[in-house]
Amino acid sequence: MDFLNLQGGTVTQGRMGELKGWLDVHEGELRDTAPEGTEYIGTYVAVFTSEKDAGAVFTVMRMDSYGAMDRIAASPGSRFGELVNELIEFFDQSATAPTSSILLKALTDATLWGES
């Protein structure tokens, strides 16, 4: 299977440049320490979108199975978990800040209901 997990959020006012600098230093380590069956693809800023409440910055992970989500969830004490926690600190955690969570599954792996 092949999944893409997109986590969208709003970077705290005035911290976008700081986040960019942090990513310049740590993106390679995020890739290298991702749990088995997962791949850190990158962190992206939306150039344009029709979504009003999705956030402007998206972290994208590729996963090989639903079980990969469990491996990510079980990694808070790992170096990957530490880096993710540092990354999250750049985002506005208030209840009103736009956020989103999207899990995409490859259409070639999807079960299609109602198709003949």
N, CA and C atoms as an extended XYZ file, in Angstrom:
348
Properties=species:S:1:pos:R:3:atomname:S:1:resname:S:1:resid:I:1 pbc="F F F"
N         0.841       -1.181        0.000 N   MET     1
C         0.000        0.000        0.000 CA  MET     1
C         0.878        1.234        0.000 C   MET     1
N         0.263        2.337       -0.294 N   ASP     2
C         0.989        3.603       -0.296 CA  ASP     2
C         0.050        4.698        0.185 C   ASP     2
N         0.456        5.376        1.262 N   PHE     3
C        -0.320        6.465        1.832 CA  PHE     3
C         0.535        7.728        1.879 C   PHE     3
N        -0.119        8.869        1.752 N   LEU     4
C         0.500       10.155        2.048 CA  LEU     4
C        -0.281       10.776        3.187 C   LEU     4
N         0.418       11.210        4.215 N   ASN     5
C        -0.193       11.859        5.363 CA  ASN     5
C         0.228       13.321        5.327 C   ASN     5
N        -0.742       14.218        5.209 N   LEU     6
C        -0.487       15.651        5.180 CA  LEU     6
C        -1.030       16.256        6.459 C   LEU     6
N        -0.157       16.914        7.212 N   GLN     7
C        -0.546       17.615        8.423 CA  GLN     7
C        -0.352       19.105        8.170 C   GLN     7
N        -1.457       19.836        8.148 N   GLY     8
C        -1.398       21.260        7.859 CA  GLY     8
C        -1.577       22.096        9.107 C   GLY     8
N        -0.938       23.236        9.119 N   GLY     9
C        -1.067       24.117       10.272 CA  GLY     9
C        -0.683       25.546        9.947 C   GLY     9
N        -0.800       26.372       10.958 N   THR    10
C        -0.496       27.791       10.857 CA  THR    10
C         0.747       28.070       11.685 C   THR    10
N         1.780       28.560       11.053 N   VAL    11
C         3.005       28.902       11.772 CA  VAL    11
C         2.735       30.144       12.612 C   VAL    11
N         3.231       30.128       13.847 N   THR    12
C         3.069       31.264       14.743 CA  THR    12
C         3.597       32.531       14.074 C   THR    12
N         2.843       33.605       14.220 N   GLN    13
C         3.203       34.902       13.629 CA  GLN    13
C         4.658       35.244       13.915 C   GLN    13
N         5.405       35.581       12.860 N   GLY    14
C         6.792       36.009       12.995 CA  GLY    14
C         7.814       34.887       13.070 C   GLY    14
N         7.390       33.619       12.936 N   ARG    15
C         8.332       32.512       13.089 CA  ARG    15
C         8.603       31.750       11.791 C   ARG    15
N         8.041       32.210       10.664 N   MET    16
C         8.220       31.477        9.405 CA  MET    16
C         9.698       31.413        9.015 C   MET    16
N        10.422       32.504        9.119 N   GLY    17
C        11.851       32.509        8.798 CA  GLY    17
C        12.647       31.596        9.711 C   GLY    17
N        12.284       31.590       10.980 N   GLU    18
C        12.937       30.715       11.944 CA  GLU    18
C        12.671       29.251       11.600 C   GLU    18
N        11.426       28.940       11.203 N   LEU    19
C        11.093       27.579       10.787 CA  LEU    19
C        11.905       27.179        9.562 C   LEU    19
N        12.000       28.085        8.598 N   LYS    20
C        12.788       27.788        7.397 CA  LYS    20
C        14.227       27.453        7.764 C   LYS    20
N        14.814       28.233        8.640 N   GLY    21
C        16.184       27.971        9.092 CA  GLY    21
C        16.315       26.640        9.818 C   GLY    21
N        15.324       26.322       10.664 N   TRP    22
C        15.335       25.050       11.391 CA  TRP    22
C        15.270       23.890       10.404 C   TRP    22
N        14.404       24.011        9.398 N   LEU    23
C        14.286       22.950        8.393 CA  LEU    23
C        15.579       22.806        7.582 C   LEU    23
N        16.238       23.916        7.265 N   ASP    24
C        17.513       23.851        6.547 CA  ASP    24
C        18.505       22.956        7.298 C   ASP    24
N        18.468       23.019        8.611 N   VAL    25
C        19.399       22.249        9.445 CA  VAL    25
C        18.914       20.816        9.678 C   VAL    25
N        17.595       20.618        9.867 N   HIS    26
C        17.085       19.347       10.393 CA  HIS    26
C        16.310       18.462        9.418 C   HIS    26
N        16.009       18.926        8.216 N   GLU    27
C        15.214       18.081        7.314 CA  GLU    27
C        15.904       16.757        6.984 C   GLU    27
N        17.191       16.782        6.759 N   GLY    28
C        17.912       15.537        6.471 CA  GLY    28
C        17.813       14.549        7.614 C   GLY    28
N        17.894       15.055        8.835 N   GLU    29
C        17.794       14.178        9.998 CA  GLU    29
C        16.368       13.636       10.157 C   GLU    29
N        15.356       14.451        9.837 N   LEU    30
C        13.973       13.947        9.849 CA  LEU    30
C        13.840       12.781        8.875 C   LEU    30
N        14.430       12.920        7.690 N   ARG    31
C        14.376       11.833        6.705 CA  ARG    31
C        15.103       10.587        7.218 C   ARG    31
N        16.285       10.804        7.798 N   ASP    32
C        17.135        9.681        8.214 CA  ASP    32
C        16.592        8.923        9.422 C   ASP    32
N        15.812        9.582       10.276 N   THR    33
C        15.367        8.951       11.517 CA  THR    33
C        13.901        8.528       11.486 C   THR    33
N        13.219        8.712       10.361 N   ALA    34
C        11.812        8.312       10.264 CA  ALA    34
C        11.668        6.818       10.542 C   ALA    34
N        10.612        6.423       11.255 N   PRO    35
C        10.432        5.007       11.580 CA  PRO    35
C        10.313        4.132       10.338 C   PRO    35
N        10.594        2.847       10.518 N   GLU    36
C        10.479        1.877        9.429 CA  GLU    36
C         9.088        1.960        8.797 C   GLU    36
N         9.053        1.939        7.475 N   GLY    37
C         7.794        1.991        6.751 CA  GLY    37
C         7.260        3.389        6.540 C   GLY    37
N         8.028        4.379        6.992 N   THR    38
C         7.623        5.766        6.800 CA  THR    38
C         8.758        6.530        6.123 C   THR    38
N         8.392        7.599        5.469 N   GLU    39
C         9.383        8.463        4.823 CA  GLU    39
C         8.936        9.905        4.979 C   GLU    39
N         9.788       10.711        5.587 N   TYR    40
C         9.522       12.137        5.665 CA  TYR    40
C         9.798       12.711        4.278 C   TYR    40
N         8.763       13.224        3.626 N   ILE    41
C         8.908       13.791        2.279 CA  ILE    41
C         9.385       15.239        2.365 C   ILE    41
N         8.774       16.021        3.254 N   GLY    42
C         9.172       17.406        3.399 CA  GLY    42
C         8.084       18.235        4.040 C   GLY    42
N         8.413       19.499        4.269 N   THR    43
C         7.466       20.471        4.800 CA  THR    43
C         7.315       21.555        3.742 C   THR    43
N         6.070       21.822        3.375 N   TYR    44
C         5.756       22.686        2.236 CA  TYR    44
C         4.847       23.831        2.660 C   TYR    44
N         4.997       24.952        1.997 N   VAL    45
C         4.090       26.079        2.198 CA  VAL    45
C         3.130       26.119        1.009 C   VAL    45
N         1.857       26.373        1.292 N   ALA    46
C         0.848       26.441        0.230 CA  ALA    46
C         1.067       27.709       -0.589 C   ALA    46
N         1.198       27.553       -1.889 N   VAL    47
C         1.328       28.694       -2.792 CA  VAL    47
C        -0.061       29.253       -3.085 C   VAL    47
N        -1.019       28.347       -3.309 N   PHE    48
C        -2.425       28.728       -3.378 CA  PHE    48
C        -3.278       27.535       -3.000 C   PHE    48
N        -4.464       27.810       -2.508 N   THR    49
C        -5.404       26.770       -2.109 CA  THR    49
C        -6.802       27.366       -2.050 C   THR    49
N        -7.802       26.534       -2.255 N   SER    50
C        -9.174       26.983       -2.088 CA  SER    50
C        -9.671       26.714       -0.665 C   SER    50
N        -8.876       25.999        0.123 N   GLU    51
C        -9.260       25.670        1.496 CA  GLU    51
C        -8.971       26.849        2.417 C   GLU    51
N        -9.953       27.233        3.187 N   LYS    52
C        -9.804       28.413        4.053 CA  LYS    52
C        -9.234       28.081        5.430 C   LYS    52
N        -9.422       26.851        5.897 N   ASP    53
C        -9.025       26.514        7.265 CA  ASP    53
C        -8.061       25.337        7.338 C   ASP    53
N        -7.253       25.140        6.299 N   ALA    54
C        -6.334       24.007        6.277 CA  ALA    54
C        -4.966       24.341        6.844 C   ALA    54
N        -4.675       25.618        7.050 N   GLY    55
C        -3.338       26.043        7.421 CA  GLY    55
C        -2.548       26.352        6.165 C   GLY    55
N        -1.382       26.917        6.332 N   ALA    56
C        -0.575       27.320        5.183 CA  ALA    56
C         0.675       26.476        4.994 C   ALA    56
N         1.054       25.700        6.007 N   VAL    57
C         2.266       24.891        5.959 CA  VAL    57
C         1.877       23.434        6.202 C   VAL    57
N         2.419       22.546        5.364 N   PHE    58
C         2.045       21.130        5.406 CA  PHE    58
C         3.283       20.258        5.502 C   PHE    58
N         3.273       19.345        6.454 N   THR    59
C         4.307       18.331        6.554 CA  THR    59
C         3.756       17.064        5.901 C   THR    59
N         4.552       16.472        5.016 N   VAL    60
C         4.106       15.328        4.229 CA  VAL    60
C         4.971       14.112        4.560 C   VAL    60
N         4.286       13.023        4.917 N   MET    61
C         4.940       11.750        5.188 CA  MET    61
C         4.361       10.695        4.255 C   MET    61
N         5.201        9.818        3.746 N   ARG    62
C         4.743        8.647        2.999 CA  ARG    62
C         4.782        7.472        3.970 C   ARG    62
N         3.737        6.634        3.919 N   MET    63
C         3.662        5.469        4.795 CA  MET    63
C         3.322        4.244        3.964 C   MET    63
N         3.843        3.089        4.358 N   ASP    64
C         3.614        1.864        3.589 CA  ASP    64
C         2.391        1.082        4.052 C   ASP    64
N         1.777        1.497        5.170 N   SER    65
C         0.632        0.761        5.704 CA  SER    65
C        -0.039        1.594        6.790 C   SER    65
N        -1.212        1.145        7.208 N   TYR    66
C        -1.851        1.773        8.365 CA  TYR    66
C        -0.977        1.590        9.606 C   TYR    66
N        -0.291        0.471        9.685 N   GLY    67
C         0.578        0.188       10.816 CA  GLY    67
C         1.709        1.199       10.975 C   GLY    67
N         2.090        1.849        9.877 N   ALA    68
C         3.142        2.864        9.955 CA  ALA    68
C         2.713        4.022       10.850 C   ALA    68
N         1.414        4.298       10.898 N   MET    69
C         0.923        5.355       11.791 CA  MET    69
C         1.194        4.976       13.248 C   MET    69
N         1.053        3.685       13.560 N   ASP    70
C         1.351        3.223       14.913 CA  ASP    70
C         2.831        3.393       15.227 C   ASP    70
N         3.690        3.120       14.255 N   ARG    71
C         5.131        3.269       14.488 CA  ARG    71
C         5.495        4.731       14.709 C   ARG    71
N         4.835        5.639       13.999 N   ILE    72
C         5.068        7.070       14.230 CA  ILE    72
C         4.593        7.442       15.631 C   ILE    72
N         3.395        6.977       16.001 N   ALA    73
C         2.829        7.293       17.314 CA  ALA    73
C         3.677        6.731       18.451 C   ALA    73
N         4.391        5.649       18.207 N   ALA    74
C         5.200        5.002       19.237 CA  ALA    74
C         6.613        5.570       19.313 C   ALA    74
N         6.890        6.659       18.601 N   SER    75
C         8.270        7.148       18.538 CA  SER    75
C         8.530        8.459       19.276 C   SER    75
N         7.727        8.852       20.294 N   PRO    76
C         7.974       10.158       20.913 CA  PRO    76
C         9.332       10.270       21.599 C   PRO    76
N         9.889        9.181       22.101 N   GLY    77
C        11.177        9.240       22.773 CA  GLY    77
C        12.364        9.076       21.834 C   GLY    77
N        12.096        8.781       20.574 N   SER    78
C        13.171        8.603       19.592 CA  SER    78
C        13.666        9.954       19.095 C   SER    78
N        14.758        9.944       18.371 N   ARG    79
C        15.263       11.201       17.788 CA  ARG    79
C        14.237       11.773       16.823 C   ARG    79
N        13.581       10.927       16.045 N   PHE    80
C        12.533       11.394       15.143 CA  PHE    80
C        11.431       12.081       15.941 C   PHE    80
N        10.994       11.464       17.021 N   GLY    81
C         9.959       12.067       17.864 CA  GLY    81
C        10.385       13.402       18.431 C   GLY    81
N        11.645       13.506       18.859 N   GLU    82
C        12.161       14.780       19.367 CA  GLU    82
C        12.112       15.857       18.291 C   GLU    82
N        12.515       15.493       17.074 N   LEU    83
C        12.499       16.462       15.971 CA  LEU    83
C        11.075       16.892       15.628 C   LEU    83
N        10.144       15.938       15.626 N   VAL    84
C         8.741       16.282       15.348 CA  VAL    84
C         8.224       17.233       16.418 C   VAL    84
N         8.560       16.977       17.674 N   ASN    85
C         8.132       17.882       18.746 CA  ASN    85
C         8.714       19.275       18.565 C   ASN    85
N         9.975       19.365       18.145 N   GLU    86
C        10.579       20.670       17.867 CA  GLU    86
C         9.852       21.357       16.713 C   GLU    86
N         9.538       20.609       15.676 N   LEU    87
C         8.827       21.150       14.513 CA  LEU    87
C         7.459       21.698       14.919 C   LEU    87
N         6.739       20.945       15.726 N   ILE    88
C         5.400       21.353       16.166 CA  ILE    88
C         5.432       22.673       16.921 C   ILE    88
N         6.519       22.941       17.617 N   GLU    89
C         6.635       24.174       18.402 CA  GLU    89
C         6.551       25.442       17.544 C   GLU    89
N         6.790       25.334       16.251 N   PHE    90
C         6.709       26.497       15.368 CA  PHE    90
C         5.259       26.851       15.005 C   PHE    90
N         4.322       25.949       15.307 N   PHE    91
C         2.941       26.126       14.872 CA  PHE    91
C         2.074       26.706       15.980 C   PHE    91
N         1.124       27.516       15.566 N   ASP    92
C         0.148       28.122       16.470 CA  ASP    92
C        -0.736       27.010       17.024 C   ASP    92
N        -0.730       26.840       18.327 N   GLN    93
C        -1.476       25.767       18.971 CA  GLN    93
C        -2.841       26.224       19.490 C   GLN    93
N        -3.222       27.473       19.207 N   SER    94
C        -4.509       27.961       19.702 CA  SER    94
C        -5.658       27.238       19.009 C   SER    94
N        -6.781       27.175       19.690 N   ALA    95
C        -7.943       26.441       19.175 CA  ALA    95
C        -8.500       27.058       17.902 C   ALA    95
N        -8.203       28.322       17.639 N   THR    96
C        -8.766       28.987       16.460 CA  THR    96
C        -7.832       28.977       15.248 C   THR    96
N        -6.608       28.486       15.413 N   ALA    97
C        -5.651       28.468       14.296 CA  ALA    97
C        -6.060       27.403       13.279 C   ALA    97
N        -6.042       27.746       11.980 N   PRO    98
C        -6.379       26.753       10.953 CA  PRO    98
C        -5.414       25.568       10.965 C   PRO    98
N        -5.980       24.374       10.941 N   THR    99
C        -5.199       23.144       10.875 CA  THR    99
C        -5.942       22.137        9.996 C   THR    99
N        -5.244       21.112        9.569 N   SER   100
C        -5.882       20.046        8.807 CA  SER   100
C        -5.065       18.778        8.929 C   SER   100
N        -5.714       17.679        8.671 N   SER   101
C        -5.068       16.379        8.658 CA  SER   101
C        -5.696       15.588        7.521 C   SER   101
N        -4.867       15.146        6.580 N   ILE   102
C        -5.356       14.445        5.398 CA  ILE   102
C        -4.555       13.163        5.237 C   ILE   102
N        -5.250       12.056        5.035 N   LEU   103
C        -4.596       10.790        4.732 CA  LEU   103
C        -5.047       10.382        3.339 C   LEU   103
N        -4.102       10.295        2.418 N   LEU   104
C        -4.392        9.906        1.042 CA  LEU   104
C        -3.906        8.490        0.812 C   LEU   104
N        -4.746        7.679        0.184 N   LYS   105
C        -4.370        6.311       -0.151 CA  LYS   105
C        -4.276        6.212       -1.664 C   LYS   105
N        -3.274        5.506       -2.158 N   ALA   106
C        -3.117        5.332       -3.601 CA  ALA   106
C        -4.403        4.737       -4.174 C   ALA   106
N        -4.912        5.329       -5.213 N   LEU   107
C        -6.144        4.851       -5.830 CA  LEU   107
C        -5.999        3.407       -6.299 C   LEU   107
N        -4.805        3.040       -6.727 N   THR   108
C        -4.578        1.668       -7.196 CA  THR   108
C        -4.714        0.653       -6.066 C   THR   108
N        -4.626        1.094       -4.804 N   ASP   109
C        -4.790        0.219       -3.643 CA  ASP   109
C        -6.162        0.342       -2.993 C   ASP   109
N        -6.969        1.286       -3.456 N   ALA   110
C        -8.247        1.566       -2.806 CA  ALA   110
C        -9.315        0.551       -3.206 C   ALA   110
N       -10.188        0.263       -2.247 N   THR   111
C       -11.358       -0.563       -2.528 CA  THR   111
C       -12.435        0.361       -3.068 C   THR   111
N       -12.952        0.041       -4.238 N   LEU   112
C       -13.973        0.872       -4.873 CA  LEU   112
C       -15.322        0.202       -4.721 C   LEU   112
N       -16.225        0.869       -4.042 N   TRP   113
C       -17.565        0.349       -3.795 CA  TRP   113
C       -18.495        0.860       -4.892 C   TRP   113
N       -19.399        0.016       -5.333 N   GLY   114
C       -20.405        0.433       -6.302 CA  GLY   114
C       -19.913        0.472       -7.729 C   GLY   114
N       -18.695        0.014       -7.960 N   GLU   115
C       -18.159       -0.022       -9.321 CA  GLU   115
C       -18.486       -1.387       -9.930 C   GLU   115
N       -18.850       -1.366      -11.184 N   SER   116
C       -19.152       -2.668      -11.815 CA  SER   116
C       -18.017       -3.127      -12.687 C   SER   116
